Amino acid sequence: MTSDVVVVGGGPTGLMLAYELALAGVRPLVLEQQSEPRTEPKANGLVGRIVQLLDYRGLLDRFAEGSRHVGPAPSFYFGAVPLNLSALEHNPLHLLVIPQPRLETLLAESAVALGAEIRRGQRVVALSQDDEGVTLETQGPDGNEALRAAYVVGCDGAHSTVRKQAGIGFPGSTGSLVTRIGHVSLPASLLVPETGEAEVPGAGRLRLGWTYTERGKIGLMSFKPGVHVVTAAENDRLPVDSGAPMTLGELRSSVRRILGADLPMSNPLWLSRTVASSRLADRYRVGRVMVAGDAAHLFPAGGSALNTGMLDAVNLGWKLAAQVTGTAPDGLLETYHDERHTVGEQVLAHTRAQAVLMAVGEEPAVLRDLFEEVLRLPQAIRHIAERLHGEDVRYGAGALGDGAHPLLGRWAPDLALRTTQGPARVAELLHAGRPVLLDLGGGGAALHDIVTEGWKDRVDVVAACAEQPAPPADALLIRPDGHVAWAMPPARPAQEVREGLRAALTTWFGAPAKAL
């Protein structure tokens, strides 16, 4: 069997990649080790830029059906320090509350509807590549099978077989903090109706969020009526068998050690045990093999893994599709590593800082107190919120220079527009996952003609007026992943503007059709 692209791993990152590839006209094959869709509520939502990206793909409304919250987050945590985001006039941090099983179901349905194929119960056990493609050996219900693919992307998690088989290093460290999590029921008699806090006999009130003791910390929160998420984290000196399944008794024992009292729990829906790790793949691509999501990075604090992994997929999807269809310019696929590895470094840095703030001990407690003081300042809240959201991501920042347009490399703002077809938003222009040249009144026929003559098969042209006094640029070339590839500079000679647009089109979307 031969496939253009095999995606190994059917979690959110792998399914997002399958959707992006299928949207671009490539029919990917997803190999998922689990024989049935996951039902474990491993994560409870998406935080950051990926929420806006779903809007830019036209998926957000469906994904948000029944959600308790979608849009700017009223509050959040940086480590264990609360952020009062409602204090900001403009809140950059977006949140979508959605259980991971529902997220995966919707992503799978969306990808399959576009032509992606998902094969469950398939475990990749070996991989090798040559100049022409990649050979995978799989084990499944019907025995062993050899598959051949032009490209393979490992979205198969922290212990990625694809990463190991491709020889990609995964440097970093594993900490001593053991975190046990349970989605459980608590007795109604312990709960404070007004706040949702819990009165624990012998330990006092357990507030929502984090409670610290000398022996560890307890997290308490609820995303669903009748179900509480109880987290117990301690520097565990007891032997931990990472291969053994978590039990409710193990969670109870950990809570007892930390609190010095029992917290009655029952009806576990999901139990998990993790050891905090800080790791980043040294390469995101080796030849015809790439990695994304947890196969490429592990962060020691929560909230960033899904956002970063799914955005890996969006960055890679259109580039890999162009490579498969033969329209990619030289070096386009290399930019996946260049751009997303840099983002991985940035996210690893701020999650390591969060891990320090969340650590158990006297010194981290003093640091938390200081951060709580600092994070009462609106400018400090905004800075942290923008970092968590990904607002500071600017692709190619090191090579842009001081004279580059402020929007170049950044996320394209969701402007309200007036077009000949009526009102629209920038988000709606990106639903098809194609590049867009957005003429906001300054480009004229000359810019339209450049695209029409050489790139009309790959780039859409939209003329519009921005519903605000001063648009951020007279024209924008927006990549399929929502980032700006070119912005029309002000007060420049027409020939320079045309040459700049041609260079950007060629750099990102290949040679003009007439030159092929």
N, C-alpha and C positions, 0 to 999 in steps of 0.2 A: 504494500500500500504506500502511496506517495501523497504527501500533503505539502502545501506551500508553507504553512506555519503550524507547528504543534505547540500548544500552551500546556505546560505541565502544572496542574493545580487548579482546582475549581472553586477557590475562595473568592472574596471580593476583587482582589487584584487581577487574578486570572480571568474572571468573568468580565471585568471592565475592559481588559485588553481584548478579549474575544469580541465584545461589542464594538470597540473602536475599529478593529480590523475588518469586521463584517460591514460596518458603516462605510468603510473606504473601499469596499468591493472585493475583499479577500475573504475566503471561506476557511476559517481556522478550525482545527480539531483540538478540543480540550480534553485532556486525560486527567480524571479525578480518581484518587485512590479510594475514597469512600463510596460504597455501593449505593447509598441513599443520600438524599440531600440532608444537610446538617440540621438538627433541631436545637442544638445547644445555644443558649443566648450568650455567646462568647463576648460580644460587644453590643452596646445599646444605642449606638448612634454614630453619626459622622460629624466631625468638627473641622472647620477650616475651609480652604478654597474649594475642596471637592464638592461642597454643597452648592456653590455657585456654578461649578462646572456642570453639575447635573441639570441646572436651570439652562445653561448654555446648550445643552443637548436636548432640551425639551422633555426630560425625564422627571424633573423635580415634582411636578404636580402629582403624578401617579405615585411616586415613591413617598410623598408626604401624606397620602390619604390615611386618615386615622392617627396621624402622629400627634403627640402631645405638644410638640413645638417644632417649628421650622422658621428659620430666619435668624436675625441677630440674637446671640445668647444674652439673657439678662444678667447672668453671673457665670463664673467658671473658676477653676483653680489653676494656679501656677505652682506646681508641686502641691504642698499642703496649704498654700496661702490663697485665701479667697480674693477674687477679682469682682468688684462691683461695677459691672459693665454698664449698668443703667445710668451711671453717672456721666457717661460720655454723650456728647451731642451727636456724634456719628460713631456707631459701634461697628468695628470692622470684623468681629469674630462671629462667623455664622455656624449654626447648629441645626442638625436634623436628627430628631429622636426616632430611631428605627431599629428594631431588633435585628441582629445579624442574619438569622434564618430568613426573615422577610427580605432583607437587602439582597441576599444571594438568590432567592427565588425570583425576584423582579429582574435582577441583572441577567440571570440565566434565560428567563422568558424573552427579554429584550434581545439578547444575542442570538438565540435560536430563531426568533422571528426574522432576523436579517440573514440567516443562512449558516450560522455557526453550528457545529456539531459537538455535543458533549457526550463522552463515553465514560461511564462510571465503573467503579470496581477495577480500575486499571492502575497498576503500580509500576513506575519506571524503575528498573533495576540496573540498567547500564546505558551508557551513551558514548558515542564516538563520532567524530566529524572529520570530513576531508574537504577538498576544495569545492566539491559539487553539492554537498549536503550533510545531513546529520542522520545517523542510524540510532534508533532507540530500541532497547529490549524491554518488553513489558510482560507483566504477569497479570492474568485476569481470570475470570470464572471459566473461560474456555482454554486455559493453559497459557503457554508462552507465545509471544508474537514479536516479530521484528517489524518496525515501522521506519519509513524513510521520509524525511522532511527537508525542505530547503532551509528552514530556520526553526530553532527551538527556543522557547522562552520559559525559564524556570520561575514559576510563581508558587513553588511547592514548600514554602515555609522555612522556618529557622534551620531545620536539619536537611535542607535541600539536597536531594540526590543530584539534580542537574548541576548545581554549583560545584559540588564535590567532584563529579565526573568530568566537568569541564576544566578542573584545575584552578578554579578561582579561589583565592585566599579570602579568609573571613576573620581578619585580625580584630582584637578587642579584648574585653575582659568580662568575666562572670562574677557577680558580687556574692556576698554572703547572706543577703536578705532574702528570706523565703516568704513568698506571699501565697496565701491560701484564700480562695474565693468561693463563696457559695451563694446561689440564688435560692433562698429558703423562705419558709413561713415562720413568723414570730407570733407568740401568743398575743391575742388582742388585749389581754389584761395588762401587758407590759407597755403598750404603745400610748403615747400622749397624743390625743386626737388633734389638738391644735397645731402641733409641730411635726408629728411623725417620729419624734424621738422615742427612745426606749428606756424605761426604768429597769435597771438590772439589779436584782437583789444582791446586796453585798458589795456593789460597785458604784451605785448611783446612776445618774442619768447619762445615757449614751447619745450624744448629739448626732445630727446628720452631718456628714463630712468625716473628719478624722479626729480621733481621740488618742492621745499619747500617754503612755506610762513608761516607767523605767525599763520595762521588759519588751516593749514593742508598740504597735499602733493598731487600732481597730477602725475600719471604715464602715459606715452605715449609710445606705441610700436606698431609694426605691424608685423604679421607673414604671412599675405596674402595680395596680391595687392588689394587695394581698401578698405581694412578693417583695422581699427585701434582699438587697445585695450586701452580704456581710464579708468583709475583707479582714484577714488577720495577717499581719506582717511582723516577722521577728528575725533577728540574727540567730538562726537556728543552729544550735550545737548538736542536735540529734542527727543521726544519719538520715539522709533523705534519699529514698529510692525513686529517682525521677521516672522510672518506668512503671512503677506501681500506680494503680488508679487511686485518685483521691477519694476519701470517704468522709461521711458526715462526722464520724467519730474523730477523725484527724482534725477537722476544722474546729470541733468543740474543744478538743484538747489544747489547740493553739490559742483559742480565745481565752480559755481558762488560765493558761500560763501568762498571758498578757494582762488580763483584767484582774486576775486573782479571784474570779467568780465565774459561775456558769451562766451562759446565755442560752436559754431554751430555744432550740431550732428543730424544724421538722420539714418534711415534704421537699427534699432537695430537688430542684429542677436541673441544676447544673453545678458541678464541683470542679475546681481546677487548682493546680499548684504550679507556680512559676518561680524561677530564680532570676532576678534582674540581670540583664546582660546589656552590654554596650558594644556593638559590633557593626562594622561597615565593610562590605566587600571591597577588595582592592581594585576590582574591575567590574563593571556592569556588563561588559561584552568581551567575549573571546571568539573571534571568527564569526561563526554562524549561530553561536549560542549566547543568549542574554539572560540576565536575572532581574527580577523586580520584586517589590514588596518585601516580606520578611526574609525571603531568600537573599536579598541584597542588604538589608539593614535590620538591626534590632535595637530598640530604644529602651532605656531603663525606666522611663516614666510613661504613663498611658496618655491616650488622647491624640497621639500623632501618627500611629502606625497605619491606620486605614487611610487617613488623608494623604500621607506620603506615598503609600503603596499604590493607591488607585490613581494618583496623579503621575506616578511612574508610568503606569499603563497608558494614560492619555498622551503623555509625551512620546512614548515609544510607538503607539499604535499607528499614527499617520505616517511616521517615518518608515516603519517596517513595511507598511502597505505600499508606499512609494517604491521601496527597494524591490518588493516582489513584482510589482507591475511594470518595473523598468523605467519609471519617471524620476527616480531619486537622483539628485546631483551627487557628484563625488563628495564623500565625507559626511553626507547627511546622517547616516546611521551612527557615526562616531559621536555626533552631538548628543546622542542619548546619554552616554556615559558622562560627557563633559558637563551637561546641564544638570542631570539628576544626581550625580555623585556629589556635586557641590551642594545641592539642596540637602542631600543625606548628611553631609558634614555639618550643615547649619542646624538641622533638626537634632542631630546627635548632641551638639554642643548645648542647646537649650534644654533638652531632656536630661542630660547629665546634671545640669544646674538644678533642675527640678528634683532629681533624685537626691542631691545633697540636702535640699530643703526638706525633703520628706524623710530623711534618715532619722534613726532613733538615737537619742543621746543628748547630752547637755549642750554641746556646741551647736548642733543643728537647731535646737530649740531657740537659742539666742539669735541665730541667723534668721529664723522664721519671724521672731518678734520685730527685728529690724525691717525685714521685707514688708511686713504688714503695715508698718509706718510709712514706708516709701510708697507702697501701692495704694495709699489713700490719695495720692496726687494724680489728677486727671492725666497729665502728660506721661507719667510712669505707667498708668493703667493702659493708655493707648499704645505705648511702645510694646508692652508685653502682649497685648491683644493682637497687634499687627504681626508680631513674631509667631504667635500660635496659629494665626490664620494663614500665614504665608504671604502676607502683604509685601514683605521685603524681598521676595524672590524677583530677581531681574536676570534673565538669561543673558549670558555673554557680558556681564557687567565689567569684568576685568579688561575686556578688549574694546569697550565702547568709547572710552575717552571722555574728557570733560565737555566737549562740544556736542555730544549726542543729544538727540531729542529726549526730554524727560520720560516719555512713554516707551521709548525703544527698549524691547526686551521685557517689558512689564505686562501685567494683565490688562487687557483692553477693557476700559470702563463700560458699564452697561448704560449707555446713553439712551435717552428717550429721543426718538427720531420721527421725522415726517418724510415719507417717501411717496412716490407717485401711486403706490398701492394703498396708501393710508398710513396711520401711525404704526410704529414698530419699535422694538428695542434691539440693541446690539446682540443680546442673548439669542433672540429669534433668528438672527442671520447665521448663527453658528450651529443650528440644529442639524444640518446635513453633514457636519464635520468637514466642510471644505474651506479652503482659504477664501478670504473676502477682501477685496479692495473697496473700502468705504470712502466715497467722495463726499465730503461735508461742505462742498461749495467752492473749494479752492483749486480743484484739479482740472476741471474742464474736460473737453473732448480729447485732449492730448493724452492724458493718463488712461482714459478708457480705451483709446486706440492701441496703446502699448499692450494691454492685456488681451484685447480682441485679436490683435495680430499674432501673438505668440503663446498665450497662456489661457485662452478661453475654455479649453478642455479641462483645466485644473483649478482655475480661480474665478470666483463670482465677483461681479462688479455691481455695487449698489450706490446710487446717488441719493443723498438725503440731506435734510437740514436738521441740525441738533436743536432740541427743544430747550435751549438755554442760551444766554447772551453770547457766550464765547466758547465755541468748541475747543477741545484741547489741541487739535491740529486741523489743518485744512483737508487732509486725507490720511487714512490709516490702512496699512496692509496687515491683516490679522491672520495669524496661523490657525490651523484647525484646533489647536489646544488652547486658544484664547489669548495667546501672547502676541504682542505687536512686533512684526518683522520689519516694518518701515513706517516712519511718520514723516509727512511732508514738512520740510523745514520752512520757516517763514522767511520771506524777503530774499529768496535765492533765485538766480537766473533760471529760466525755464529749462534750458538744456541740462543744467546741473540736476534739477529735480527729476527730469526724465531719465537721466543716466543713473541716478540713485535708485529709482524704482526698478529699472531693468536689472540692476545689480542685485537688489533684494529678491526679486522674482527668480532670478537664475540661481542664487545662493540657496534658496529654500525649496524651490519647486521645479528646478531643472531647466534645461535649455529650452528656448522657445520652439514651438512645434514646427515652424517653418525651417528650423535649422537641424531637425532630427534626421 
